[in-house]
Amino acid sequence: MTRSFSIPISRRDLFKLAGLTAAGVMLSGSSEGLPEAEAAEKISGETIKYAGKKIPVLYDVDVCVCGGGPSGTAAAISAARNGAKVVLLERGVALGGMAVLGCVYPFMETHAPNSDTPYVAEIKQRLREKGIEPYDGVTQQVWHNPEILALIYDEMCEETGVNILYETVLVDALISGKKITTAIIQTIAGLAAVRAKTFIDSTGDAYLARHTGVEYERGYEKTGNNQPMSFRFEMGGIDLDRLYQYVVVELGETWCKSDLPYLEIAEAMHRKQRYKLEELMARGVETGELTQEEAEYMQAYHIIGKDGVMSCNFPEIPVKFKSTDPVDYSRAVTYGRKMLHNMAGYLIRHLPGFENAYISREAVMLGARESWRIRGKYYLVEDDYHNQSRFEDAVCRTAWFIDAHGEKVSEKLPKGGYYEIPYRALISDKVSNLIVSGRCISASFILQASMRIQPTCMSIGEAAGIAAAYGLKNNIAANQIDWAKIPARQRSYVSEG
Ligand SMILES: Cc1cc2nc3c(=O)[nH]c(=O)nc-3n(C[C@H](O)[C@H](O)[C@H](O)COP(=O)(O)OP(=O)(O)OC[C@H]3O[C@@H](n4cnc5c(N)ncnc54)[C@H](O)[C@@H]3O)c2cc1C
């Protein structure tokens, strides 16, 4: 029997779920309910009944990937390359998730030797081919360019035949026994459905997993807090040479090791590390131009290919705003935007190099570092980091330090050290045809603070896509796949033990 796991959904709730603030178009439809997705009818003509309405089935595919962030995009492309017919659902109008919609930049380095899986290496190569040299010659972090990255992702999806549904929000799922059969989606034309054999939840928020009965957690078990969110943005019109002269030469800051144009500035009052710009920010508190909250954290990176533009990793919004509470989350947007403008104004007035700077772009996705995480077949914990755990079914390796803002920041692992992420952290006993990828896999709050960086999320997504296609070809349920039994040449990562 097919059943929906959502509570019967009202129009008002649906709008909330879909994140639609300006629902004018929808409200102008019949008062009986949402209009049908007309464009979709042209594709298949097939309909199903959902919440008392007839809705079109847009696709019937092998793999439906929900969320087009670093991890979901990797999953979709990898599944397609391995022969699966794929649909990728994304609520924004660009792939890349935090890296593009959230203005998060650059990809942090894993600090693990040889951690690049083929997909990650390919992204770097494609950036280079488009004139973005991702390496600064000193660190291993990847200085990408959000617009170029979005273009690369579109191109890769086109090449591999991934069908992207943009401005499409996963709102619900139909399940039969232990299997998801159908994703219910909010498209630009209205409610619709996508049928698939295997689903990959790459929403970052474990949205599909939570709504289909998979156990989950949120926040830090000790405090109940989620990691703080940030409202990231970009500033243009910066005189980079003047900024370098002031911060590196005059103040003598040694934090940024690379040379122009690869320039990073930073300060973080809650860290042990003391930064030269801390004094400037503290002065803002003394003069009443900045609040203590605003002065606490500031970090910005020059964006390669965007002259005089920096990606701003601030403001950090106080933890009282939870990333898992829709009301808090929305208030955090307003609160964060105010902080953002105040901090930008302060830098323009006081930081040499910023005299003619301006806010050139705001993120269209709030920066939630952590929200919900599944409890899967394997639960990664802090000890896995310190013990440098290895797994037969490992899908990638990483060693980014534990970076739980405001809660815990660990020492880095010794040089050459790393831990692995097992395939079992991507699956659960509850749903047989679901793989979870990205920052919401089965990991404790503290461990997640290490594995959440973009290259690691990409490698996890890559493995999820490969596993999904392999399972379908070999008639093995996604949650029964033994990654170690997939022929080594088909795997993106093989553990050295
Ligand atoms: C403020 C901040 C700073 C960070 N700094 C760095 C850094 O410097 N370097 C680094 O490597 N990492 C950094 N990270 C971490 C990293 O960016 C994320 O952990 C990573 O992007 C997670 O990838 P993901 O694919 O799991 O999820 P996301 O990047 O969150 O992507 C999820 C995607 O799913 C879509 N989606 C969600 N729900 C739905 C739905 N219901 N229907 C349809 N689509 C949906 C979203 O629109 C999004 O595109 C930072 C994170 C934050 C928040």
The ligand as an ORCA input file, in Angstrom:
! r2SCAN-3c Opt
* xyz 0 1
  C      28.732     29.971      7.148
  C      29.400     28.755      6.620
  C      30.737     28.779      6.304
  C      31.351     27.649      5.786
  N      32.657     27.721      5.401
  C      33.162     26.718      4.659
  C      34.391     26.884      3.980
  O      35.035     27.938      4.062
  N      34.828     25.855      3.199
  C      34.159     24.661      3.111
  O      34.626     23.767      2.412
  N      32.989     24.483      3.761
  C      32.464     25.489      4.493
  N      31.245     25.346      5.080
  C      30.569     24.027      5.048
  C      29.951     23.663      3.725
  O      29.668     24.780      2.932
  C      28.671     22.834      3.885
  O      28.763     21.943      4.948
  C      28.418     22.073      2.586
  O      28.072     22.991      1.581
  C      27.320     21.048      2.749
  O      27.050     20.488      1.480
  P      25.678     19.732      1.223
  O      25.650     19.377     -0.206
  O      25.508     18.671      2.239
  O      24.542     20.794      1.580
  P      24.259     22.271      1.070
  O      25.472     22.959      0.580
  O      23.514     22.893      2.209
  O      23.280     22.057     -0.147
  C      21.961     21.596      0.034
  C      21.176     21.932     -1.225
  O      19.878     21.350     -1.129
  C      18.886     22.297     -1.497
  N      17.681     21.937     -0.737
  C      17.521     21.879      0.596
  N      16.283     21.471      0.906
  C      15.653     21.250     -0.268
  C      14.343     20.806     -0.593
  N      13.450     20.487      0.336
  N      14.019     20.715     -1.911
  C      14.916     21.032     -2.888
  N      16.170     21.456     -2.621
  C      16.530     21.553     -1.327
  C      19.488     23.638     -1.089
  O      18.910     24.698     -1.816
  C      20.973     23.424     -1.426
  O      21.278     23.767     -2.743
  C      30.612     26.460      5.620
  C      29.256     26.421      5.942
  C      28.653     27.553      6.425
  C      27.190     27.513      6.717
*
